[in-house]
């Protein structure tokens, strides 16, 4: 007769082998790789769109989170470029334009890496993203402490 501990191990093993889990890991890697080679992010979102609805329900929450991460990043990047061009159009001093661009794009990069970090952490723990439609970190509370 199986014990409760054996049942917990079986359940964890089933979640670790859930359909789509490997693709979700690959997509997070593509997103993090896009820091160095931008072309990997569009590949990642294409895979996420293709895999959505084809995996386990808890893995689908990661695909939704990844899709949203990409498209929110594209919108934020577009807004940043527009603001940066407007500063040039209105002949703002170059130092201000570069500082704003640097701060804005650094904040976007931190946001994207943070979302990937939360997603990878939850995926490795075989847990869904609580709120894949959030603008932040999927409903996760992010704290920094020792």
SEZA-546681 format. One record per residue: x, y negated, z negated of N, C-alpha, C, O in turn; residue in three letters. Coordinates in pm, 1 decimal, decimal comma, always signed. Each point is the difference from the previous one (the first is absolute). Layout:
X  Y  Z  X  Y  Z  X  Y  Z  X  Y  Z  ala .
...
//
This chain:
+84,7  +118,8  +0,0  -84,7  -118,8  +0,0  +88,8  -124,5  +0,0  +88,6  -12,5  -84,6  unk .
-111,3  -79,8  +178,7  +84,0  -120,0  +6,0  -25,0  -91,8  -119,0  -112,5  -13,1  -48,3  unk .
+219,1  -49,4  +2,9  -9,5  -95,1  -110,7  -25,9  -139,2  +55,6  +17,0  -22,8  +119,7  unk .
-58,2  -71,3  -205,8  -20,5  -137,7  +48,5  +126,1  -61,4  +60,4  -7,6  -79,3  +93,9  unk .
+123,7  +116,5  -148,4  +125,6  -53,3  +53,8  +20,9  +52,1  +142,2  +41,8  -75,1  +88,0  unk .
-71,1  +204,4  -65,1  +12,7  +55,6  +134,7  -93,4  -70,2  +97,2  +37,9  -27,7  +113,8  unk .
-160,3  -1,2  -158,1  -95,9  -70,9  +85,6  +49,4  -139,6  +33,7  -16,3  -45,8  +113,1  unk .
+76,9  -23,2  -210,7  +54,7  -133,5  +25,3  +112,8  +6,6  +102,6  +9,7  -86,0  +87,6  unk .
+75,8  +188,3  -98,5  +109,8  +14,8  +96,6  -54,2  +28,2  +140,2  +49,9  -54,1  +98,7  unk .
-151,5  +138,3  -91,1  -60,4  +30,2  +130,0  -59,8  -125,3  +62,1  +15,6  -23,6  +119,8  unk .
-84,7  -57,8  -201,7  -61,2  -122,8  +50,0  +107,1  -97,1  +48,1  -14,4  -61,4  +105,7  unk .
+123,2  +47,3  -184,0  +109,1  -89,8  +40,1  +65,0  +49,9  +128,7  +35,9  -79,9  +86,4  unk .
-20,8  +211,3  -73,4  +58,0  +56,5  +121,3  -89,6  -24,5  +121,3  +48,8  -29,4  +109,1  unk .
-178,7  +41,3  -128,7  -93,4  -25,2  +109,4  +7,8  -145,9  +43,4  -0,8  -28,6  +119,8  unk .
+8,4  -64,2  -215,0  +7,9  -142,4  +35,7  +131,5  -30,8  +70,7  +3,0  -80,4  +93,2  unk .
+106,7  +144,3  -137,2  +129,8  -25,4  +62,5  +2,8  +49,7  +143,5  +78,4  -49,0  +81,2  unk .
-162,3  +144,8  -49,8  -6,5  +53,9  +135,9  -120,0  -52,4  +77,6  -40,8  +60,0  +99,4  unk .
-15,6  -170,6  -144,0  -118,5  -56,2  +64,9  +30,7  -42,7  +142,6  +108,8  -49,8  +28,5  unk .
-205,6  +69,6  +61,3  +20,5  -44,1  +138,4  +21,4  -151,4  +8,0  -73,7  -77,5  -60,9  unk .
+173,1  +37,8  +135,1  +27,3  -141,9  +20,9  +100,9  -58,4  -96,7  +48,1  -111,1  +22,0  unk .
-14,4  +182,6  -128,8  +92,3  -54,4  -100,6  +136,7  -30,1  +60,5  +58,6  -104,5  -28,4  unk .
-7,5  +194,6  +111,2  +130,0  -20,6  +64,0  -0,4  -121,1  +92,5  +97,5  -74,9  +6,1  unk .
-207,6  +56,6  +65,5  -10,7  -117,4  +88,2  -0,8  -128,4  -81,8  +60,1  -99,6  +40,5  unk .
-127,5  +100,8  -155,2  -4,1  -119,7  -84,7  +139,5  -35,1  -50,6  +36,0  -117,6  -6,8  unk .
+42,6  +219,1  -28,8  +138,0  -23,7  -42,4  +79,3  -62,2  +115,0  +74,1  -96,2  -19,9  unk .
-89,9  +151,1  +138,9  +70,9  -50,2  +117,4  -37,0  -145,9  +28,7  +86,6  -80,5  +34,3  unk .
-214,2  +46,9  -48,3  -44,6  -136,9  +27,7  +62,2  -98,0  -99,4  +44,8  -107,7  +39,1  unk .
-41,7  +144,6  -167,8  +66,3  -87,5  -97,8  +147,1  -18,0  +36,7  +53,8  -110,0  -13,2  unk .
+11,5  +216,0  +59,0  +140,2  -10,9  +41,7  +13,4  -92,1  +121,3  +93,4  -79,9  +7,3  unk .
-186,2  +90,9  +87,5  +1,8  -89,9  +115,6  -16,2  -145,2  -43,5  +69,1  -87,9  +51,3  unk .
-159,2  +62,2  -144,6  -21,3  -137,4  -45,8  +125,2  -54,7  -67,9  +39,0  -114,3  +23,7  unk .
+23,1  +194,9  -106,8  +122,5  -46,4  -65,0  +112,7  -15,0  +102,2  +84,3  -88,8  -12,9  unk .
-82,8  +174,5  +113,1  +99,5  -11,8  +106,0  -19,8  -123,0  +85,9  +93,3  -46,1  +65,7  unk .
-214,8  -7,6  -65,9  -26,8  -118,4  +81,4  +71,5  -124,0  -53,5  +5,6  -102,5  +67,9  unk .
+48,4  +111,4  -188,3  +81,3  -110,4  -51,6  +122,4  -17,9  +89,5  +45,4  -112,4  +21,5  unk .
+7,9  +223,0  +30,5  +118,1  -6,2  +85,5  -33,7  +7,9  +149,1  +67,6  -61,6  +82,4  unk .
-171,4  +136,9  -48,1  -38,5  +18,2  +140,5  -151,2  -16,6  +8,7  -75,1  +92,9  -29,8  unk .
+31,6  -208,8  +69,8  -141,2  -37,5  -3,5  -89,0  +98,0  +76,6  -118,4  +12,2  -31,5  unk .
+171,6  +56,2  +129,3  -80,0  +87,5  +84,7  -59,4  +118,0  -76,1  -96,6  +59,6  +47,7  unk .
+150,2  -23,7  -163,6  -52,2  +116,4  -71,9  -136,5  -26,7  -64,9  -77,8  +93,6  -17,9  unk .
+47,6  -216,5  -16,9  -130,0  -30,5  -61,2  -116,1  +25,7  +96,5  -97,5  +63,4  -40,6  unk .
+102,7  -109,3  +166,0  -109,1  +34,1  +91,8  -14,2  +150,2  +23,4  -111,2  +49,2  +18,9  unk .
+221,6  +23,1  -20,1  -9,1  +145,9  +11,2  -72,4  +57,7  -121,1  -83,2  +89,8  +12,9  unk .
+115,8  -142,2  -129,5  -64,7  +46,9  -122,1  -149,0  -25,3  -0,5  -77,5  +88,6  -36,1  unk .
+35,6  -207,8  +75,4  -143,7  -29,3  -1,3  -72,6  +81,4  +106,6  -115,6  +37,4  -19,7  unk .
+180,4  -9,4  +131,1  -63,0  +84,2  +102,5  -24,2  +140,6  -55,0  -106,0  +58,4  +22,8  unk .
+203,2  -4,8  -94,5  -17,1  +131,8  -60,7  -109,9  -4,0  -105,4  -81,4  +92,1  -8,1  unk .
+78,2  -197,9  -72,8  -102,8  -11,3  -104,2  -139,7  -5,8  +61,1  -92,2  +64,8  -49,5  unk .
+76,4  -142,1  +156,5  -131,3  -5,6  +67,6  -37,8  +137,5  +55,3  -115,8  +40,7  -8,7  unk .
+212,6  +30,3  +65,0  -26,4  +131,7  +57,0  -36,1  +101,9  -107,8  -88,2  +83,2  +20,8  unk .
+155,3  -88,9  -135,4  -19,7  +98,9  -106,2  -120,2  -29,3  -89,1  -48,3  +89,5  -69,4  unk .
-0,3  -212,4  +70,1  -112,5  -36,4  -86,4  -120,4  +88,7  +30,2  -42,8  +11,3  +114,8  unk .
-10,9  +50,9  -218,6  -115,0  +87,3  +15,3  +35,6  +144,1  +33,4  -88,4  +85,1  +10,8  unk .
+216,3  -57,7  +5,3  +42,3  +136,2  +34,8  +69,7  +70,2  -115,8  +41,0  +115,3  +13,3  unk .
-27,4  -183,0  -126,1  +69,9  +58,9  -113,3  -91,4  +11,5  -120,3  -121,0  -20,7  +9,4  unk .
+180,4  +53,6  -121,7  -75,1  +6,7  -125,0  -50,8  -139,8  -35,3  +59,8  -99,9  +39,9  unk .
-168,4  +93,2  -113,5  -61,2  -129,0  -33,7  +96,6  -89,1  -77,2  +6,0  -120,5  +24,4  unk .
+69,4  +178,6  -117,1  +91,6  -82,7  -78,1  +115,5  -51,0  +85,7  +53,3  -107,5  -27,4  unk .
-13,6  +181,7  +130,2  +105,9  -45,8  +91,1  -54,6  -109,2  +92,2  +73,2  -91,5  +37,8  unk .
-201,0  +100,7  -1,6  -61,5  -104,7  +82,6  +6,1  -136,1  -67,0  +9,9  -102,1  +68,1  unk .
-15,8  +99,1  -202,3  +11,6  -129,2  -69,2  +137,5  -61,4  +26,0  +12,7  -122,2  +7,5  unk .
+90,2  +205,9  +6,2  +134,1  -50,5  +33,5  +3,4  -52,0  +143,8  +60,5  -103,5  +27,6  unk .
-125,9  +175,9  +63,7  -2,7  -46,4  +139,0  -69,9  -135,6  +10,3  +47,3  -88,9  +70,8  unk .
-159,3  +72,7  -140,8  -69,8  -130,3  +0,9  +89,8  -109,5  -56,6  +5,8  -110,4  +54,0  unk .
+63,4  +141,1  -162,0  +91,6  -93,9  -64,5  +112,6  -37,5  +95,5  +38,5  -116,7  +7,8  unk .
+14,2  +213,9  +64,3  +108,3  -26,2  +94,6  -47,5  -83,1  +118,6  +69,8  -91,3  +44,2  unk .
-187,1  +122,4  +6,5  -55,8  -77,9  +111,3  -20,2  -144,2  -43,8  +35,6  -93,4  +71,8  unk .
-92,4  +76,3  -188,8  -25,0  -134,8  -51,6  +131,4  -74,2  -26,3  +9,0  -120,4  +24,0  unk .
+91,7  +190,8  -72,6  +130,4  -62,0  -23,5  +55,6  -56,4  +131,1  +48,7  -113,0  +3,7  unk .
-56,2  +191,0  +101,9  +52,4  -46,0  +128,7  -74,7  -123,0  +48,9  +61,8  -101,5  +32,2  unk .
-195,3  +109,9  -26,3  -76,9  -109,8  +59,2  +3,0  -125,5  -85,8  +1,0  -110,4  +54,3  unk .
+0,4  +123,6  -185,3  +15,2  -118,9  -85,2  +137,4  -62,2  +19,3  +14,3  -122,3  -1,6  unk .
+86,8  +206,9  +19,8  +134,2  -50,9  +27,1  +8,1  -74,0  +132,1  +67,5  -102,5  +9,8  unk .
-135,4  +153,1  +91,6  -2,5  -67,1  +130,6  -67,9  -136,4  -12,8  +49,7  -99,3  +53,2  unk .
-162,8  +94,1  -123,5  -71,9  -127,2  -18,2  +86,8  -98,3  -78,3  +10,8  -116,8  +37,3  unk .
+51,0  +164,3  -145,9  +85,7  -88,4  -80,6  +118,1  -49,8  +82,3  +35,8  -117,6  -7,6  unk .
+25,1  +206,4  +86,3  +111,2  -42,2  +85,3  -43,0  -103,8  +102,3  +72,8  -96,0  +25,7  unk .
-190,8  +114,6  +32,8  -52,7  -98,5  +95,3  -24,5  -135,4  -64,5  +32,0  -103,9  +57,8  unk .
-88,6  +105,6  -176,9  -23,8  -126,4  -72,5  +132,9  -66,5  -32,5  +13,7  -121,6  +13,4  unk .
+84,0  +200,4  -56,0  +131,9  -55,9  -30,7  +65,0  -63,1  +121,3  +55,9  -109,3  -8,9  unk .
-62,8  +177,5  +122,7  +57,5  -56,3  +122,4  -72,4  -127,5  +42,6  +62,6  -96,1  +44,7  unk .
-194,0  +96,4  -58,8  -77,0  -119,0  +34,7  +40,0  -118,7  -88,4  +22,9  -110,3  +49,6  unk .
-14,8  +133,8  -179,8  +40,2  -108,3  -91,2  +141,4  -47,5  +30,0  +29,1  -119,5  -4,3  unk .
+57,3  +214,0  +34,6  +138,2  -34,4  +30,1  +7,3  -86,3  +126,3  +75,6  -97,1  +4,4  unk .
-152,5  +131,7  +96,5  -3,8  -79,8  +123,0  -63,8  -136,7  -23,6  +42,5  -99,6  +58,4  unk .
-145,0  +95,1  -144,5  -62,2  -128,9  -30,4  +98,0  -93,7  -69,7  -1,2  -120,5  +25,2  unk .
+85,2  +174,1  -111,7  +101,6  -84,7  -64,1  +94,3  -58,7  +104,4  +39,5  -116,1  -10,3  unk .
-3,4  +195,5  +110,1  +84,2  -51,5  +108,1  -72,7  -102,4  +84,5  +58,5  -99,9  +42,0  unk .
-186,8  +124,7  -16,9  -79,3  -92,0  +80,0  -11,7  -136,0  -67,7  +6,1  -103,6  +66,1  unk .
-23,1  +104,5  -197,6  -12,4  -125,6  -74,5  +135,3  -53,4  -45,2  +7,9  -89,1  -84,6  unk .
+98,0  +144,4  +141,8  +137,0  -45,7  -20,7  +40,1  -4,4  -146,6  +60,8  -96,4  -46,5  unk .
-95,8  +202,7  -25,7  +45,4  +12,7  -138,4  +150,5  +23,0  +1,6  +53,2  +55,8  +96,0  unk .
+14,9  -97,7  -199,8  +144,9  +24,9  -5,1  +28,5  +150,5  +12,5  -71,9  +81,5  -58,0  unk .
+174,9  -45,0  +132,3  +28,1  +142,6  +21,8  +17,7  +80,2  -128,8  -37,2  +117,2  -5,9  unk .
+93,0  -179,4  -95,7  +20,6  +70,1  -126,8  -131,7  +44,8  -61,9  -9,2  +108,9  -56,5  unk .
-92,1  -193,5  +67,7  -131,6  +35,4  -55,4  -62,0  +114,8  +78,9  -55,0  +93,7  -57,7  unk .
+64,4  -102,1  +189,5  -56,3  +106,2  +83,8  +69,1  +133,5  -27,4  -66,7  +102,9  -11,5  unk .
+198,8  -103,8  +0,9  +71,6  +124,3  -27,0  -29,8  +52,1  -139,6  -15,6  +120,7  -18,8  unk .
+7,4  -209,6  -79,2  -30,1  +44,2  -137,0  -139,5  +61,7  -7,5  -18,1  +105,2  -61,3  unk .
-80,0  -169,8  +123,1  -135,7  +54,5  -0,5  -4,6  +134,5  +71,3  -59,9  +95,4  -49,8  unk .
+123,2  -88,1  +166,2  +2,7  +125,7  +73,8  +69,0  +110,2  -78,8  -49,3  +112,6  -6,1  unk .
+162,0  -144,1  -53,6  +73,1  +98,9  -78,7  -84,0  +48,2  -117,8  -11,4  +120,6  -22,2  unk .
-47,1  -212,3  -52,8  -80,2  +38,4  -116,4  -123,7  +80,0  +40,5  -33,5  +100,0  -63,4  unk .
-33,5  -144,6  +168,5  -122,3  +68,0  +43,5  +29,6  +141,6  +48,3  -66,0  +95,2  -41,8  unk .
+163,8  -81,3  +128,6  +29,1  +132,4  +54,2  +63,8  +91,9  -104,2  -17,5  +121,7  +6,7  unk .
+90,1  -177,3  -101,8  +51,6  +81,6  -109,6  -114,1  +49,7  -87,0  +0,2  +115,7  -42,1  unk .
-97,6  -201,3  +14,5  -116,9  +42,8  -78,1  -77,1  +109,2  +73,8  -45,6  +96,0  -62,0  unk .
+30,7  -109,6  +193,1  -68,1  +104,2  +78,9  +76,7  +131,1  -4,7  -60,6  +106,7  -10,1  unk .
+191,4  -113,1  +17,3  +82,9  +119,8  -6,2  -13,0  +68,6  -136,0  -13,7  +122,2  -7,1  unk .
+17,8  -200,1  -99,9  -15,4  +56,2  -134,9  -137,2  +64,2  -14,0  -12,4  +107,9  -58,0  unk .
-90,6  -173,2  +110,4  -136,4  +54,3  -5,9  -7,6  +134,2  +72,4  -56,6  +95,8  -52,7  unk .
+113,4  -88,5  +172,8  -6,4  +122,6  +78,7  +78,7  +112,6  -66,9  -48,8  +112,7  -7,8  unk .
+167,9  -141,1  -39,9  +80,2  +102,4  -67,2  -68,5  +44,3  -129,2  +4,0  +117,9  -35,1  unk .
-66,6  -211,7  -35,4  -73,6  +35,0  -121,2  -117,2  +91,8  +28,3  -22,5  +97,0  -72,3  unk .
-51,9  -127,4  +177,0  -113,0  +87,2  +37,3  +49,3  +138,9  +39,1  -61,9  +100,1  -36,2  unk .
+171,8  -93,3  +109,1  +56,0  +130,4  +36,6  +47,0  +74,7  -124,7  -20,0  +121,0  -11,1  unk .
+81,9  -192,1  -82,0  +45,8  +63,5  -122,8  -114,4  +58,8  -80,6  +8,7  +113,0  -47,9  unk .
-116,0  -189,9  +32,8  -117,7  +49,5  -71,7  -59,2  +118,9  +74,5  -36,5  +99,9  -62,0  unk .
+26,6  -109,6  +193,5  -56,3  +109,0  +78,6  +81,7  +127,4  -10,2  -55,7  +108,5  -17,0  unk .
+187,3  -120,7  +27,1  +86,6  +117,9  -10,5  -10,8  +61,2  -138,8  -8,3  +122,1  -13,8  unk .
+8,4  -205,7  -88,6  -11,2  +50,1  -137,5  -128,7  +79,4  -18,8  +1,8  +109,6  -56,2  unk .
-111,7  -164,1  +102,5  -128,4  +68,5  -15,3  -7,7  +124,7  +89,2  -59,2  +100,4  -39,6  unk .
+117,5  -106,1  +157,5  -1,2  +115,7  +89,0  +81,6  +114,5  -59,7  -42,5  +115,5  +4,9  unk .
+158,1  -146,4  -60,6  +83,6  +103,9  -60,9  -66,1  +59,7  -124,2  +27,3  +114,4  -36,2  unk .
-114,0  -191,7  -28,8  -74,8  +49,9  -116,1  -131,1  +65,7  +42,5  -80,4  +39,2  -84,6  unk .
+59,0  -27,1  +215,4  -122,8  +59,6  +55,4  -124,8  -73,7  -47,0  -100,7  +61,2  -35,8  unk .
+109,6  -192,6  +36,8  -112,8  -83,4  -41,3  -39,3  -92,6  +114,2  +85,4  -43,0  +77,5  unk .
-214,1  +12,3  -66,8  -44,5  -92,4  +105,4  +32,4  -144,0  -36,7  +38,1  -29,5  -113,2  unk .
-53,4  -58,3  +209,1  +6,2  -143,8  -26,1  -137,2  -38,0  -54,3  -101,6  +25,7  +64,5  unk .
+98,2  -86,8  -183,0  -128,4  -31,2  -63,6  -85,7  -93,9  +83,7  -119,9  +22,3  +16,4  unk .
+182,0  -127,5  +36,4  -73,8  -98,5  +77,8  +78,7  -32,9  +127,2  +72,9  -99,1  +3,5  unk .
-87,1  +181,4  +100,7  +80,8  -22,6  +120,3  -32,8  -129,2  +73,7  +76,4  -41,4  +87,2  unk .
-186,7  -22,6  -119,5  -37,3  -124,2  +68,7  +51,5  -125,0  -71,3  -28,5  -111,6  +43,5  unk .
+103,1  +128,6  -151,2  +47,3  -115,5  -76,0  +108,1  -75,9  +77,1  +65,8  +54,7  +88,5  unk .
-49,7  -179,3  -123,8  +106,6  -81,5  +58,4  +131,5  +21,3  -74,1  +107,5  -31,3  +51,2  unk .
-117,8  +84,6  -171,6  +118,8  +20,6  -82,9  +57,4  +139,0  +17,1  +37,6  +41,5  +109,6  unk .
-32,0  +28,3  -219,8  +68,8  +128,2  -3,3  -94,5  +117,8  -19,7  +33,2  +95,0  -70,9  unk .
-149,3  -100,5  +132,2  -91,4  +112,5  +0,7  -67,1  +28,2  -132,4  -40,9  +113,3  -25,6  unk .
+28,8  -213,2  -58,3  -62,7  +19,5  -129,7  +97,3  +44,5  -106,6  -38,0  +14,0  -116,3  unk .
+164,4  +8,7  +153,9  +100,6  +40,3  -97,8  +44,5  -122,1  -79,3  +11,2  -110,1  +53,9  unk .
+13,4  +131,1  -179,9  +53,9  -105,5  -83,8  +151,5  +13,9  +4,3  +54,5  +101,6  -42,9  unk .
+12,7  -202,2  +94,0  +144,3  +4,3  +14,4  +61,5  -80,1  -112,9  -26,1  -119,5  -14,1  unk .
+108,7  +186,5  -66,9  +68,1  -66,1  -109,9  +148,9  +29,8  +8,0  +41,5  +104,8  +49,5  unk .
+36,0  -196,4  -97,8  +143,7  +16,2  -4,2  +42,2  +1,3  -146,6  -13,5  -100,0  -70,6  unk .
+63,6  +211,8  +26,8  +48,5  +11,8  -138,9  +101,9  +110,6  -8,3  +14,1  +80,9  +91,7  unk .
+58,0  -78,3  -204,7  +102,4  +104,0  -21,3  -63,3  +129,3  -41,7  +70,2  +98,7  -22,3  unk .
//
